[in-house]
Amino acid sequence: MIIIVIGGSRSSIKVVRLPHANMIVDPRYYARTDKCKFSVKGRTLTITRIDGGRGWDEFFLRAYLPTEVIPDFTSTVYTYWGLEHEYAPDDVTKVIFHPSVNIIREYAFQLCHFLVRIRIPDTVTEIEYGVFEGCDSLRYILLPRNLEFIGAYAFRGCTSLEAVFLPPTVTHIGDWAFFDCTSLRFLHVPEAIEDIGIEVFQGCDRLLTTVNYKADEDDDEQNTINNDEVNEWLMQRHAHLHLHQACSSTSITSQRIQERIDTHGIERAIEVDEYQMTALHTLCANPRVTADCIRTYLQLAPGAAEQEDSYGMTPFQYLCRNDVVFFLEEDRDFSSLMAWWYSCMP
């Protein structure tokens, strides 16, 4: 597959020379352009507006060789190849990543309003500028284990996003990366972080209750100092809550839970943070959780199962809201999941 950049035109017809003969053009790109029809003859692509208008701004098309496997044009399931100027259709509901992808390019899924959940493979190390900006239905995301870079505005305006579990490999978070993620509750910044940008979490009111950004347009130095205070709080907020910190990890295991409780005492299993959340709340929202992790925790501290946080939510309710791998694979419905949950208790 290649990306064809179509320059602006004042005419109702645009003729483009293709790099190969008889290529097949993916029509899903027209979701972001004026209504057009196109035809390919040899290496000539002809695009014609069919709405009676003239001209259009620059836009992009995907084109395939006749020998390539082409995704279903009518499907909302989109295969992402990681190419420059590759933008998913705005009605996409499911994304499949090509095995070659290691960088998600800028704006790749911007304004995909129907995208609810996405799982990014571990081959990806970078999420560029504005990749998921404005994906206001996105509630669940599984980030890759080897992620290093999150660009500016990457998740800006993802107003349904509740939990972001960053792998310890992340070293850079760009400016305003999570700006206005108004539902965001769970976040733990890795210790290895080297650079957190400006006002990364501004507008995340459910997250930043202890320290808030201070707006002072006339004093850039004050803004910088305050930004550093917010970032420091994010990195240190669970420093004294060892089990919370462990359950925030994307490499959490049942053995690690057992070790933390053995080392710091069983009372840590029912200890709460400023949101009245136990570590079990965090664990049940962690997309890397396993059945063994849940079982180990509940058998050691079954009382944590009934603890409500400041939002009135129990750990089990977070588990039900979270598309964790183990119960998706076992195809659990609500009743069977509940039965399994109670079977984990002594």
C-alpha positions in Angstrom: 0.0 0.0 0.0 1.1 3.6 -0.7 -0.3 7.0 0.3 -1.1 9.4 -2.5 -1.2 13.1 -1.6 -3.8 15.0 -3.7 -3.0 18.6 -3.9 -5.6 21.4 -3.8 -7.4 22.2 -7.0 -9.9 24.9 -8.2 -11.3 22.5 -10.8 -14.0 19.9 -10.4 -11.7 17.3 -12.0 -8.3 16.2 -10.8 -5.9 14.0 -12.8 -3.1 12.2 -10.9 -0.2 10.1 -12.2 0.1 6.9 -10.2 3.5 5.2 -9.5 2.2 1.9 -10.8 -0.4 0.8 -13.3 -3.9 -0.5 -12.5 -3.7 0.4 -8.8 -6.8 0.1 -6.7 -7.8 3.2 -4.7 -9.4 2.8 -1.2 -12.6 4.9 -1.3 -12.9 5.2 2.5 -10.7 8.3 2.4 -13.6 10.2 1.0 -15.1 10.2 4.5 -12.9 13.2 5.1 -13.2 15.0 1.7 -15.9 16.3 -0.6 -18.1 13.7 -2.4 -16.2 12.4 -5.4 -15.9 9.5 -7.8 -12.7 8.2 -9.3 -11.5 5.9 -12.1 -8.1 4.3 -12.8 -6.8 3.6 -16.2 -3.2 2.4 -16.5 -1.3 4.8 -14.3 -3.9 7.6 -14.6 -6.2 8.3 -11.7 -9.1 10.7 -12.4 -11.1 12.2 -9.5 -14.3 14.1 -10.2 -16.5 16.0 -7.8 -20.1 14.8 -7.9 -21.8 17.4 -5.7 -21.8 20.2 -8.2 -19.0 22.1 -6.5 -15.5 23.1 -7.8 -12.1 22.5 -6.2 -11.1 21.0 -2.9 -8.3 21.2 -0.4 -5.4 18.9 -0.1 -6.3 15.4 1.0 -4.9 11.8 0.9 -5.8 8.5 -0.7 -4.6 4.9 0.0 -3.8 2.9 -3.1 -2.9 -0.8 -3.5 -1.2 -2.9 -6.1 -3.5 -5.5 -7.7 -1.4 -8.3 -6.0 -1.9 -6.8 -2.5 -4.5 -8.0 0.0 -6.9 -5.1 0.4 -9.1 -4.7 3.5 -12.8 -4.7 2.9 -13.8 -1.3 1.7 -17.2 -1.4 3.3 -16.1 -2.5 6.7 -15.5 -0.3 9.8 -12.6 -2.6 10.7 -9.5 -0.8 9.6 -6.0 -2.2 9.1 -3.3 0.4 10.0 0.0 0.2 8.2 1.9 3.0 9.9 2.5 5.1 6.8 3.1 8.8 6.5 -0.3 10.7 6.0 -2.3 7.5 6.8 -5.5 8.5 8.5 -8.1 6.0 9.5 -11.7 6.5 8.3 -13.7 8.6 10.8 -16.3 5.9 11.2 -13.9 3.1 12.2 -14.9 1.0 15.2 -12.0 -1.6 15.3 -8.3 -1.2 14.4 -6.0 -4.0 13.4 -2.3 -3.1 13.3 -0.1 -4.5 10.6 2.9 -6.4 12.1 5.4 -3.9 10.6 4.0 -0.9 12.6 6.4 0.5 15.2 5.3 4.2 15.0 1.7 5.4 15.0 2.0 8.5 12.8 0.5 11.9 13.7 -3.3 12.3 13.5 -3.7 8.7 12.5 -7.0 8.3 14.4 -7.9 11.9 15.1 -11.6 12.5 15.4 -12.5 8.8 15.1 -15.7 9.3 17.2 -16.8 5.7 17.1 -13.6 4.1 18.4 -14.3 2.7 21.9 -11.4 0.4 22.5 -8.0 -0.1 21.0 -5.1 -2.5 21.7 -1.7 -1.4 20.4 0.8 -4.2 19.8 4.1 -4.3 21.6 6.0 -3.6 18.4 5.0 0.1 18.7 7.5 2.4 20.5 6.1 5.8 19.5 2.7 7.5 19.4 3.1 10.8 17.5 1.4 14.2 17.6 -2.4 14.2 17.9 -2.9 10.5 17.2 -6.1 10.0 19.2 -7.1 13.6 19.6 -10.8 14.1 19.8 -11.6 10.4 20.0 -14.4 11.2 22.5 -15.8 7.6 22.7 -12.4 6.0 23.4 -12.8 4.4 26.9 -10.3 1.5 26.9 -6.7 1.4 25.6 -4.0 -1.2 26.0 -0.6 0.5 25.5 2.4 -1.5 24.2 4.9 -2.8 26.7 7.8 -1.2 24.8 6.3 2.3 24.4 8.8 5.1 24.8 7.3 8.3 23.3 3.9 9.9 23.6 3.6 13.0 21.4 1.9 16.3 22.1 -1.9 16.3 22.0 -1.8 12.5 21.5 -5.0 11.9 23.6 -6.3 15.4 23.9 -10.1 15.5 24.3 -10.5 11.8 24.9 -13.3 12.6 27.3 -14.4 8.9 27.9 -10.9 7.7 28.7 -10.9 6.5 32.3 -7.5 4.7 32.8 -4.1 5.0 31.3 -1.4 2.5 32.5 1.9 3.6 31.1 4.7 1.0 30.8 7.9 1.7 32.6 9.7 2.2 29.2 8.0 5.6 28.6 10.5 8.4 28.8 8.7 11.3 27.1 5.1 12.7 27.3 4.5 15.7 25.1 2.7 19.0 25.8 -1.0 18.7 26.4 -0.9 15.0 25.7 -3.9 14.2 27.9 -5.5 17.7 28.0 -9.2 17.6 28.7 -9.4 13.9 29.4 -12.2 14.7 31.8 -13.0 11.1 32.8 -9.4 10.1 33.6 -9.1 8.5 37.0 -6.2 6.1 36.9 -2.8 7.2 36.0 0.7 6.3 37.3 3.8 8.0 35.8 6.8 5.7 35.4 9.9 6.4 37.5 12.1 6.3 34.4 10.3 9.3 32.8 12.7 11.9 31.5 10.5 14.6 30.1 6.9 15.6 30.8 5.6 18.5 28.8 3.6 21.5 29.5 0.1 21.1 31.1 0.0 17.4 30.1 -3.0 16.7 32.4 -4.8 20.0 32.5 -8.5 19.6 32.5 -8.3 16.1 34.0 -10.4 17.2 37.0 -11.1 13.7 38.2 -7.4 13.0 38.4 -5.8 16.2 39.6 -7.5 17.0 42.9 -4.5 17.3 45.1 -2.5 19.7 42.8 -4.1 21.8 40.0 -2.6 23.8 37.2 -2.6 27.5 37.9 -3.4 29.7 34.9 -1.4 32.9 34.7 -0.9 34.1 31.2 1.3 37.0 32.3 3.8 34.9 34.2 5.4 32.1 32.2 7.8 31.4 35.0 5.0 30.7 37.4 3.3 28.4 34.9 6.5 26.5 34.5 7.0 26.1 38.3 3.4 25.0 38.8 3.7 22.5 35.9 6.7 21.0 37.6 4.7 20.7 40.8 1.9 18.8 39.1 4.3 16.5 37.4 6.2 15.8 40.6 2.9 15.0 42.3 2.0 12.5 39.6 5.3 10.7 40.0 5.2 10.6 43.8 1.5 10.2 44.5 1.7 6.5 45.3 5.3 6.5 46.6 4.1 5.7 50.1 1.5 3.2 48.9 3.6 0.3 47.8 0.8 -2.0 46.9 -1.0 0.7 44.9 2.3 1.3 43.0 2.8 -2.4 42.2 -0.8 -2.8 41.0 -0.3 0.2 38.7 2.5 -1.6 36.9 2.0 -3.0 33.4 4.2 -6.0 34.4 2.1 -6.9 37.5 2.1 -10.6 38.6 0.5 -12.5 41.4 3.9 -13.2 42.8 4.6 -9.5 43.0 1.3 -8.9 44.8 2.2 -11.7 47.3 5.7 -10.3 47.9 4.4 -6.7 48.5 1.8 -7.9 51.0 4.3 -10.2 52.8 6.8 -7.4 53.0 4.6 -4.5 54.0 1.8 -6.3 55.9 -1.8 -7.4 55.1 -3.1 -4.0 56.2 -1.7 -2.6 52.9 -4.2 -4.6 51.0 -7.1 -2.5 52.4 -5.2 0.8 52.6 -6.8 3.6 50.6 -5.5 6.6 48.7 -7.0 10.1 48.5 -9.9 8.7 46.4 -10.7 6.0 48.9 -9.4 3.4 46.4 -7.6 0.3 47.5 -4.9 -1.2 45.4 -7.5 -3.7 44.3 -9.4 -0.9 42.5 -6.3 -0.1 40.6 -5.6 -3.7 39.8 -9.1 -4.3 38.4 -8.6 -1.3 36.1 -5.2 -2.4 34.9 -5.5 -3.9 31.4 -2.6 -6.2 32.1 -4.2 -7.9 35.0 -4.5 -11.7 35.0 -6.9 -14.0 36.7 -4.1 -15.2 39.1 -3.5 -11.6 40.2 -7.2 -11.1 41.1 -7.4 -14.5 42.8 -4.2 -13.9 44.9 -5.3 -10.5 46.1 -8.9 -11.7 47.1 -7.6 -14.7 48.9 -5.2 -12.6 50.9 -7.7 -9.7 51.6 -11.3 -10.6 50.7 -12.5 -7.5 52.6 -11.0 -5.2 49.9 -13.7 -6.5 47.5 -16.4 -4.5 49.2 -14.5 -1.2 49.6 -16.2 1.6 47.7 -14.1 4.5 46.5 -15.1 8.2 46.5 -17.1 7.6 43.3 -19.1 4.7 45.0 -17.4 2.1 42.9 -16.2 -1.3 44.1 -13.2 -3.1 42.5 -15.6 -5.6 40.9 -17.4 -2.7 39.1 -14.1 -1.5 37.7 -13.3 -5.0 36.5 -16.7 -5.2 34.7 -16.0 -1.8 33.0 -12.5 -2.8 32.0 -12.0 -5.1 29.0 -9.3 -7.1 30.6 -7.7 -9.8 28.5 -8.5 -12.8 30.6 -12.3 -12.6 30.7 -12.6 -11.5 27.1 -10.7 -14.6 26.1 -12.9 -16.8 28.2 -16.0 -15.0 26.9 -17.5 -14.4 30.3 -20.9 -12.8 30.6 -21.8 -10.7 33.7 -23.3 -13.6 35.7 -20.4 -16.0 35.0 -17.9 -13.2 35.7 -19.6 -12.6 39.1 -19.5 -16.3 39.9 -15.8 -16.4 39.0 -15.2 -13.3 41.2 -16.7 -14.9 44.3 -14.9 -18.2 43.6 -11.6 -16.4 44.1 -12.5 -15.5 47.7 -11.7 -17.9 50.5 
